[in-house]
Amino acid sequence: MLVATAAHAPATFEIKSANLPLVALRLLSNDLVQLSAEWAQRFADTPDFFDQDPLVIDLSPLPADLTHVNFTALITLLRQHRLAPIAVKGGNPVLMAHALAAGLVAAPDAVHLHTATPQVETVVREVIHEVVREVVREVPAITPSAMVIDKPLRSGQQVYAKGRDLVVLSMVNPGAEVIADGHIHVYAPLRGKAIAGARGNTEARIFSLCLEAELLSIAGVYRTSDIALPADVYGKTTQVRLEGGTANGKLVMDALKV
């Protein structure tokens, strides 16, 4: 005889599905000395850029026959820069085994997100004369609303719009920093530092009604005030965009007529 017992919901816990936003580090080399130097160069002006963000290490760009990465040293390096490496993906069996031994977990299903990339979804299946036809449409990716700052930013102040655009309605003074994963719009003089596409979005742009910036950066490609801004954009309404990608790209500045 089968006896069915009543199920009681536990009083001390619940199990729920959850989504965790991860930062992805695509490892292009196992040279950690060079990695440390390049990391310091890129984030020297924003040492608090990360805030204990959970991170997955993507090994897929590494050579298929590579058998050694010092994961212990890599994890230590990333933690020094306020990241929390928790997972790894994309490596060959040897590298994956070493990564798991270092305390990381395998995350083969982790995918990179691309800002504002249109998605295609099937919205209806129609049956016409016994023929099934799928109707598809482009659906814009859902992005959070922009962060809006309506007060002047003084020297030493930093604003970071994580995962979205940044709109500043007042002056960004010298020594202040505005950072966004998306676009940056400054409807006032921009005299400090502006870093758009901070996590690699090469489509991000910077807009200002009066461009006099100390530093401009998009997806890691930057230009400082050591090189004077072109006369046709200095102090004018300007758009800054990245042309050529992050490898050999350059910042292009276009004066806008308003």
LUMZAMAR-455191 format. One record per residue (C-alpha): residue number from 0; residue in three letters; x, y, z. Coordinates in nm, 2 decimals. Layout:
@nr = NUM&rest = ALA&u = X&v = Y&w = Z;
...
//
This chain:
@nr = 0&rest = MET&u = 0.00&v = 0.00&w = 0.00;
@nr = 1&rest = LEU&u = 0.12&v = 0.35&w = -0.09;
@nr = 2&rest = VAL&u = 0.08&v = 0.60&w = 0.19;
@nr = 3&rest = ALA&u = 0.07&v = 0.97&w = 0.08;
@nr = 4&rest = THR&u = 0.20&v = 1.21&w = 0.35;
@nr = 5&rest = ALA&u = 0.10&v = 1.58&w = 0.36;
@nr = 6&rest = ALA&u = 0.37&v = 1.82&w = 0.23;
@nr = 7&rest = HIS&u = 0.45&v = 2.10&w = 0.46;
@nr = 8&rest = ALA&u = 0.62&v = 2.42&w = 0.33;
@nr = 9&rest = PRO&u = 0.94&v = 2.49&w = 0.53;
@nr = 10&rest = ALA&u = 0.92&v = 2.78&w = 0.76;
@nr = 11&rest = THR&u = 1.28&v = 2.88&w = 0.74;
@nr = 12&rest = PHE&u = 1.36&v = 2.90&w = 0.37;
@nr = 13&rest = GLU&u = 1.22&v = 2.92&w = 0.01;
@nr = 14&rest = ILE&u = 1.39&v = 2.82&w = -0.31;
@nr = 15&rest = LYS&u = 1.34&v = 3.06&w = -0.60;
@nr = 16&rest = SER&u = 1.49&v = 3.11&w = -0.94;
@nr = 17&rest = ALA&u = 1.71&v = 3.42&w = -0.96;
@nr = 18&rest = ASN&u = 1.91&v = 3.61&w = -1.22;
@nr = 19&rest = LEU&u = 2.25&v = 3.75&w = -1.13;
@nr = 20&rest = PRO&u = 2.40&v = 4.03&w = -1.34;
@nr = 21&rest = LEU&u = 2.76&v = 3.93&w = -1.41;
@nr = 22&rest = VAL&u = 3.06&v = 4.12&w = -1.54;
@nr = 23&rest = ALA&u = 3.24&v = 3.91&w = -1.81;
@nr = 24&rest = LEU&u = 3.62&v = 3.92&w = -1.84;
@nr = 25&rest = ARG&u = 3.73&v = 3.78&w = -2.18;
@nr = 26&rest = LEU&u = 4.08&v = 3.67&w = -2.12;
@nr = 27&rest = LEU&u = 4.30&v = 3.72&w = -2.42;
@nr = 28&rest = SER&u = 4.63&v = 3.62&w = -2.27;
@nr = 29&rest = ASN&u = 4.77&v = 3.42&w = -1.97;
@nr = 30&rest = ASP&u = 5.03&v = 3.69&w = -1.92;
@nr = 31&rest = LEU&u = 4.91&v = 3.83&w = -1.59;
@nr = 32&rest = VAL&u = 5.19&v = 4.08&w = -1.56;
@nr = 33&rest = GLN&u = 5.08&v = 4.25&w = -1.88;
@nr = 34&rest = LEU&u = 4.71&v = 4.22&w = -1.77;
@nr = 35&rest = SER&u = 4.79&v = 4.39&w = -1.44;
@nr = 36&rest = ALA&u = 4.97&v = 4.67&w = -1.62;
@nr = 37&rest = GLU&u = 4.70&v = 4.73&w = -1.88;
@nr = 38&rest = TRP&u = 4.42&v = 4.71&w = -1.62;
@nr = 39&rest = ALA&u = 4.60&v = 4.97&w = -1.40;
@nr = 40&rest = GLN&u = 4.64&v = 5.20&w = -1.71;
@nr = 41&rest = ARG&u = 4.27&v = 5.17&w = -1.81;
@nr = 42&rest = PHE&u = 4.12&v = 5.22&w = -1.47;
@nr = 43&rest = ALA&u = 4.39&v = 5.44&w = -1.31;
@nr = 44&rest = ASP&u = 4.15&v = 5.74&w = -1.31;
@nr = 45&rest = THR&u = 3.85&v = 5.54&w = -1.18;
@nr = 46&rest = PRO&u = 3.99&v = 5.30&w = -0.90;
@nr = 47&rest = ASP&u = 3.64&v = 5.26&w = -0.76;
@nr = 48&rest = PHE&u = 3.48&v = 5.18&w = -1.09;
@nr = 49&rest = PHE&u = 3.38&v = 4.83&w = -0.98;
@nr = 50&rest = ASP&u = 3.20&v = 4.76&w = -0.65;
@nr = 51&rest = GLN&u = 3.24&v = 4.39&w = -0.57;
@nr = 52&rest = ASP&u = 3.06&v = 4.30&w = -0.90;
@nr = 53&rest = PRO&u = 3.03&v = 3.92&w = -0.95;
@nr = 54&rest = LEU&u = 3.24&v = 3.82&w = -1.25;
@nr = 55&rest = VAL&u = 3.27&v = 3.53&w = -1.49;
@nr = 56&rest = ILE&u = 3.60&v = 3.46&w = -1.66;
@nr = 57&rest = ASP&u = 3.56&v = 3.37&w = -2.03;
@nr = 58&rest = LEU&u = 3.85&v = 3.16&w = -2.15;
@nr = 59&rest = SER&u = 3.73&v = 3.11&w = -2.51;
@nr = 60&rest = PRO&u = 3.96&v = 3.37&w = -2.67;
@nr = 61&rest = LEU&u = 4.27&v = 3.17&w = -2.55;
@nr = 62&rest = PRO&u = 4.45&v = 2.93&w = -2.78;
@nr = 63&rest = ALA&u = 4.29&v = 2.59&w = -2.78;
@nr = 64&rest = ASP&u = 4.61&v = 2.41&w = -2.68;
@nr = 65&rest = LEU&u = 4.69&v = 2.64&w = -2.38;
@nr = 66&rest = THR&u = 4.73&v = 2.44&w = -2.06;
@nr = 67&rest = HIS&u = 4.83&v = 2.69&w = -1.80;
@nr = 68&rest = VAL&u = 4.66&v = 3.00&w = -1.64;
@nr = 69&rest = ASN&u = 4.76&v = 3.09&w = -1.29;
@nr = 70&rest = PHE&u = 4.40&v = 3.12&w = -1.17;
@nr = 71&rest = THR&u = 4.50&v = 3.18&w = -0.80;
@nr = 72&rest = ALA&u = 4.70&v = 3.49&w = -0.90;
@nr = 73&rest = LEU&u = 4.43&v = 3.60&w = -1.15;
@nr = 74&rest = ILE&u = 4.16&v = 3.58&w = -0.88;
@nr = 75&rest = THR&u = 4.37&v = 3.77&w = -0.64;
@nr = 76&rest = LEU&u = 4.44&v = 4.04&w = -0.90;
@nr = 77&rest = LEU&u = 4.07&v = 4.08&w = -0.98;
@nr = 78&rest = ARG&u = 3.97&v = 4.10&w = -0.61;
@nr = 79&rest = GLN&u = 4.23&v = 4.38&w = -0.57;
@nr = 80&rest = HIS&u = 4.03&v = 4.57&w = -0.83;
@nr = 81&rest = ARG&u = 3.70&v = 4.52&w = -0.64;
@nr = 82&rest = LEU&u = 3.57&v = 4.24&w = -0.85;
@nr = 83&rest = ALA&u = 3.43&v = 3.90&w = -0.72;
@nr = 84&rest = PRO&u = 3.53&v = 3.63&w = -0.96;
@nr = 85&rest = ILE&u = 3.29&v = 3.34&w = -0.91;
@nr = 86&rest = ALA&u = 3.27&v = 3.15&w = -1.24;
@nr = 87&rest = VAL&u = 3.45&v = 3.04&w = -1.55;
@nr = 88&rest = LYS&u = 3.35&v = 2.93&w = -1.90;
@nr = 89&rest = GLY&u = 3.48&v = 2.85&w = -2.25;
@nr = 90&rest = GLY&u = 3.82&v = 2.68&w = -2.16;
@nr = 91&rest = ASN&u = 3.96&v = 2.35&w = -2.27;
@nr = 92&rest = PRO&u = 3.92&v = 2.06&w = -2.03;
@nr = 93&rest = VAL&u = 4.27&v = 2.12&w = -1.87;
@nr = 94&rest = LEU&u = 4.21&v = 2.49&w = -1.81;
@nr = 95&rest = MET&u = 3.86&v = 2.42&w = -1.68;
@nr = 96&rest = ALA&u = 3.99&v = 2.16&w = -1.43;
@nr = 97&rest = HIS&u = 4.25&v = 2.41&w = -1.30;
@nr = 98&rest = ALA&u = 3.99&v = 2.68&w = -1.27;
@nr = 99&rest = LEU&u = 3.76&v = 2.46&w = -1.07;
@nr = 100&rest = ALA&u = 4.04&v = 2.36&w = -0.85;
@nr = 101&rest = ALA&u = 4.10&v = 2.73&w = -0.78;
@nr = 102&rest = GLY&u = 3.75&v = 2.76&w = -0.65;
@nr = 103&rest = LEU&u = 3.56&v = 2.89&w = -0.95;
@nr = 104&rest = VAL&u = 3.24&v = 2.72&w = -1.08;
@nr = 105&rest = ALA&u = 3.17&v = 2.63&w = -1.44;
@nr = 106&rest = ALA&u = 2.91&v = 2.85&w = -1.61;
@nr = 107&rest = PRO&u = 2.89&v = 2.73&w = -1.97;
@nr = 108&rest = ASP&u = 2.55&v = 2.90&w = -2.02;
@nr = 109&rest = ALA&u = 2.67&v = 3.25&w = -1.93;
@nr = 110&rest = VAL&u = 2.63&v = 3.48&w = -2.23;
@nr = 111&rest = HIS&u = 2.76&v = 3.83&w = -2.30;
@nr = 112&rest = LEU&u = 2.49&v = 4.10&w = -2.32;
@nr = 113&rest = HIS&u = 2.51&v = 4.36&w = -2.59;
@nr = 114&rest = THR&u = 2.35&v = 4.69&w = -2.52;
@nr = 115&rest = ALA&u = 2.05&v = 4.79&w = -2.72;
@nr = 116&rest = THR&u = 2.09&v = 4.50&w = -2.97;
@nr = 117&rest = PRO&u = 1.76&v = 4.42&w = -3.14;
@nr = 118&rest = GLN&u = 1.61&v = 4.08&w = -3.07;
@nr = 119&rest = VAL&u = 1.41&v = 3.87&w = -3.31;
@nr = 120&rest = GLU&u = 1.12&v = 3.67&w = -3.16;
@nr = 121&rest = THR&u = 0.84&v = 3.46&w = -3.30;
@nr = 122&rest = VAL&u = 0.52&v = 3.64&w = -3.21;
@nr = 123&rest = VAL&u = 0.26&v = 3.42&w = -3.39;
@nr = 124&rest = ARG&u = 0.23&v = 3.11&w = -3.59;
@nr = 125&rest = GLU&u = -0.03&v = 3.14&w = -3.87;
@nr = 126&rest = VAL&u = -0.19&v = 2.85&w = -4.06;
@nr = 127&rest = ILE&u = -0.27&v = 2.95&w = -4.41;
@nr = 128&rest = HIS&u = -0.39&v = 2.69&w = -4.66;
@nr = 129&rest = GLU&u = -0.25&v = 2.41&w = -4.44;
@nr = 130&rest = VAL&u = 0.10&v = 2.58&w = -4.45;
@nr = 131&rest = VAL&u = 0.25&v = 2.69&w = -4.12;
@nr = 132&rest = ARG&u = 0.42&v = 3.03&w = -4.14;
@nr = 133&rest = GLU&u = 0.61&v = 3.19&w = -3.87;
@nr = 134&rest = VAL&u = 0.58&v = 3.57&w = -3.84;
@nr = 135&rest = VAL&u = 0.87&v = 3.74&w = -3.68;
@nr = 136&rest = ARG&u = 0.94&v = 4.10&w = -3.58;
@nr = 137&rest = GLU&u = 1.23&v = 4.30&w = -3.44;
@nr = 138&rest = VAL&u = 1.19&v = 4.38&w = -3.07;
@nr = 139&rest = PRO&u = 1.42&v = 4.65&w = -2.92;
@nr = 140&rest = ALA&u = 1.61&v = 4.53&w = -2.62;
@nr = 141&rest = ILE&u = 1.47&v = 4.67&w = -2.30;
@nr = 142&rest = THR&u = 1.72&v = 4.90&w = -2.13;
@nr = 143&rest = PRO&u = 1.69&v = 5.09&w = -1.80;
@nr = 144&rest = SER&u = 1.59&v = 5.45&w = -1.81;
@nr = 145&rest = ALA&u = 1.87&v = 5.71&w = -1.80;
@nr = 146&rest = MET&u = 2.02&v = 5.85&w = -1.48;
@nr = 147&rest = VAL&u = 1.96&v = 6.22&w = -1.46;
@nr = 148&rest = ILE&u = 2.18&v = 6.46&w = -1.27;
@nr = 149&rest = ASP&u = 2.05&v = 6.82&w = -1.24;
@nr = 150&rest = LYS&u = 2.32&v = 6.97&w = -1.01;
@nr = 151&rest = PRO&u = 2.67&v = 7.09&w = -1.10;
@nr = 152&rest = LEU&u = 2.94&v = 6.84&w = -1.04;
@nr = 153&rest = ARG&u = 3.24&v = 6.98&w = -0.86;
@nr = 154&rest = SER&u = 3.61&v = 6.87&w = -0.87;
@nr = 155&rest = GLY&u = 3.65&v = 6.52&w = -0.71;
@nr = 156&rest = GLN&u = 3.29&v = 6.42&w = -0.76;
@nr = 157&rest = GLN&u = 3.21&v = 6.11&w = -0.97;
@nr = 158&rest = VAL&u = 2.88&v = 5.98&w = -1.11;
@nr = 159&rest = TYR&u = 2.85&v = 5.64&w = -1.27;
@nr = 160&rest = ALA&u = 2.53&v = 5.53&w = -1.46;
@nr = 161&rest = LYS&u = 2.57&v = 5.15&w = -1.44;
@nr = 162&rest = GLY&u = 2.40&v = 4.97&w = -1.72;
@nr = 163&rest = ARG&u = 2.23&v = 5.28&w = -1.87;
@nr = 164&rest = ASP&u = 2.28&v = 5.63&w = -2.01;
@nr = 165&rest = LEU&u = 2.37&v = 5.94&w = -1.81;
@nr = 166&rest = VAL&u = 2.21&v = 6.28&w = -1.86;
@nr = 167&rest = VAL&u = 2.37&v = 6.58&w = -1.69;
@nr = 168&rest = LEU&u = 2.18&v = 6.91&w = -1.69;
@nr = 169&rest = SER&u = 2.44&v = 7.12&w = -1.53;
@nr = 170&rest = MET&u = 2.81&v = 7.19&w = -1.56;
@nr = 171&rest = VAL&u = 3.07&v = 6.92&w = -1.52;
@nr = 172&rest = ASN&u = 3.36&v = 7.11&w = -1.37;
@nr = 173&rest = PRO&u = 3.73&v = 7.03&w = -1.41;
@nr = 174&rest = GLY&u = 3.83&v = 6.74&w = -1.19;
@nr = 175&rest = ALA&u = 3.47&v = 6.59&w = -1.19;
@nr = 176&rest = GLU&u = 3.40&v = 6.26&w = -1.37;
@nr = 177&rest = VAL&u = 3.09&v = 6.13&w = -1.55;
@nr = 178&rest = ILE&u = 3.08&v = 5.76&w = -1.64;
@nr = 179&rest = ALA&u = 2.81&v = 5.56&w = -1.81;
@nr = 180&rest = ASP&u = 2.78&v = 5.21&w = -1.96;
@nr = 181&rest = GLY&u = 2.57&v = 5.38&w = -2.23;
@nr = 182&rest = HIS&u = 2.57&v = 5.73&w = -2.38;
@nr = 183&rest = ILE&u = 2.66&v = 6.05&w = -2.19;
@nr = 184&rest = HIS&u = 2.46&v = 6.37&w = -2.25;
@nr = 185&rest = VAL&u = 2.58&v = 6.69&w = -2.09;
@nr = 186&rest = TYR&u = 2.34&v = 6.98&w = -2.16;
@nr = 187&rest = ALA&u = 2.60&v = 7.23&w = -2.02;
@nr = 188&rest = PRO&u = 2.98&v = 7.28&w = -2.04;
@nr = 189&rest = LEU&u = 3.17&v = 6.96&w = -2.01;
@nr = 190&rest = ARG&u = 3.51&v = 7.05&w = -1.85;
@nr = 191&rest = GLY&u = 3.59&v = 6.73&w = -1.65;
@nr = 192&rest = LYS&u = 3.62&v = 6.37&w = -1.76;
@nr = 193&rest = ALA&u = 3.36&v = 6.18&w = -1.96;
@nr = 194&rest = ILE&u = 3.38&v = 5.80&w = -2.00;
@nr = 195&rest = ALA&u = 3.10&v = 5.64&w = -2.21;
@nr = 196&rest = GLY&u = 3.06&v = 5.28&w = -2.30;
@nr = 197&rest = ALA&u = 3.26&v = 5.20&w = -1.98;
@nr = 198&rest = ARG&u = 3.21&v = 4.83&w = -2.00;
@nr = 199&rest = GLY&u = 3.29&v = 4.80&w = -2.37;
@nr = 200&rest = ASN&u = 2.99&v = 4.93&w = -2.56;
@nr = 201&rest = THR&u = 3.16&v = 5.07&w = -2.87;
@nr = 202&rest = GLU&u = 2.83&v = 5.22&w = -2.99;
@nr = 203&rest = ALA&u = 2.81&v = 5.46&w = -2.70;
@nr = 204&rest = ARG&u = 2.85&v = 5.83&w = -2.76;
@nr = 205&rest = ILE&u = 2.92&v = 6.16&w = -2.57;
@nr = 206&rest = PHE&u = 2.72&v = 6.47&w = -2.63;
@nr = 207&rest = SER&u = 2.79&v = 6.82&w = -2.49;
@nr = 208&rest = LEU&u = 2.66&v = 7.17&w = -2.55;
@nr = 209&rest = CYS&u = 3.00&v = 7.30&w = -2.47;
@nr = 210&rest = LEU&u = 3.29&v = 7.06&w = -2.51;
@nr = 211&rest = GLU&u = 3.60&v = 7.16&w = -2.31;
@nr = 212&rest = ALA&u = 3.68&v = 6.81&w = -2.15;
@nr = 213&rest = GLU&u = 3.99&v = 6.71&w = -1.97;
@nr = 214&rest = LEU&u = 3.94&v = 6.35&w = -2.09;
@nr = 215&rest = LEU&u = 3.71&v = 6.17&w = -2.33;
@nr = 216&rest = SER&u = 3.68&v = 5.79&w = -2.34;
@nr = 217&rest = ILE&u = 3.45&v = 5.55&w = -2.52;
@nr = 218&rest = ALA&u = 3.49&v = 5.17&w = -2.46;
@nr = 219&rest = GLY&u = 3.85&v = 5.22&w = -2.33;
@nr = 220&rest = VAL&u = 3.97&v = 5.44&w = -2.62;
@nr = 221&rest = TYR&u = 4.05&v = 5.77&w = -2.47;
@nr = 222&rest = ARG&u = 4.19&v = 6.12&w = -2.54;
@nr = 223&rest = THR&u = 4.32&v = 6.36&w = -2.28;
@nr = 224&rest = SER&u = 4.37&v = 6.73&w = -2.27;
@nr = 225&rest = ASP&u = 4.74&v = 6.67&w = -2.34;
@nr = 226&rest = ILE&u = 4.63&v = 6.69&w = -2.70;
@nr = 227&rest = ALA&u = 4.42&v = 7.01&w = -2.75;
@nr = 228&rest = LEU&u = 4.07&v = 6.96&w = -2.88;
@nr = 229&rest = PRO&u = 4.02&v = 7.07&w = -3.24;
@nr = 230&rest = ALA&u = 3.93&v = 7.44&w = -3.28;
@nr = 231&rest = ASP&u = 3.61&v = 7.35&w = -3.47;
@nr = 232&rest = VAL&u = 3.46&v = 7.17&w = -3.17;
@nr = 233&rest = TYR&u = 3.62&v = 7.33&w = -2.86;
@nr = 234&rest = GLY&u = 3.36&v = 7.52&w = -2.67;
@nr = 235&rest = LYS&u = 3.09&v = 7.41&w = -2.92;
@nr = 236&rest = THR&u = 2.80&v = 7.17&w = -2.92;
@nr = 237&rest = THR&u = 2.97&v = 6.84&w = -3.01;
@nr = 238&rest = GLN&u = 2.91&v = 6.47&w = -3.05;
@nr = 239&rest = VAL&u = 3.20&v = 6.23&w = -2.98;
@nr = 240&rest = ARG&u = 3.19&v = 5.87&w = -3.12;
@nr = 241&rest = LEU&u = 3.42&v = 5.58&w = -3.16;
@nr = 242&rest = GLU&u = 3.53&v = 5.48&w = -3.51;
@nr = 243&rest = GLY&u = 3.72&v = 5.16&w = -3.59;
@nr = 244&rest = GLY&u = 3.65&v = 4.96&w = -3.27;
@nr = 245&rest = THR&u = 3.86&v = 4.92&w = -2.96;
@nr = 246&rest = ALA&u = 4.17&v = 4.76&w = -3.12;
@nr = 247&rest = ASN&u = 4.27&v = 5.04&w = -3.36;
@nr = 248&rest = GLY&u = 3.99&v = 5.28&w = -3.31;
@nr = 249&rest = LYS&u = 3.99&v = 5.66&w = -3.27;
@nr = 250&rest = LEU&u = 3.76&v = 5.91&w = -3.12;
@nr = 251&rest = VAL&u = 3.58&v = 6.13&w = -3.38;
@nr = 252&rest = MET&u = 3.43&v = 6.46&w = -3.29;
@nr = 253&rest = ASP&u = 3.16&v = 6.63&w = -3.49;
@nr = 254&rest = ALA&u = 3.03&v = 6.98&w = -3.42;
@nr = 255&rest = LEU&u = 2.65&v = 6.98&w = -3.41;
@nr = 256&rest = LYS&u = 2.42&v = 7.25&w = -3.54;
@nr = 257&rest = VAL&u = 2.14&v = 7.32&w = -3.29;
//
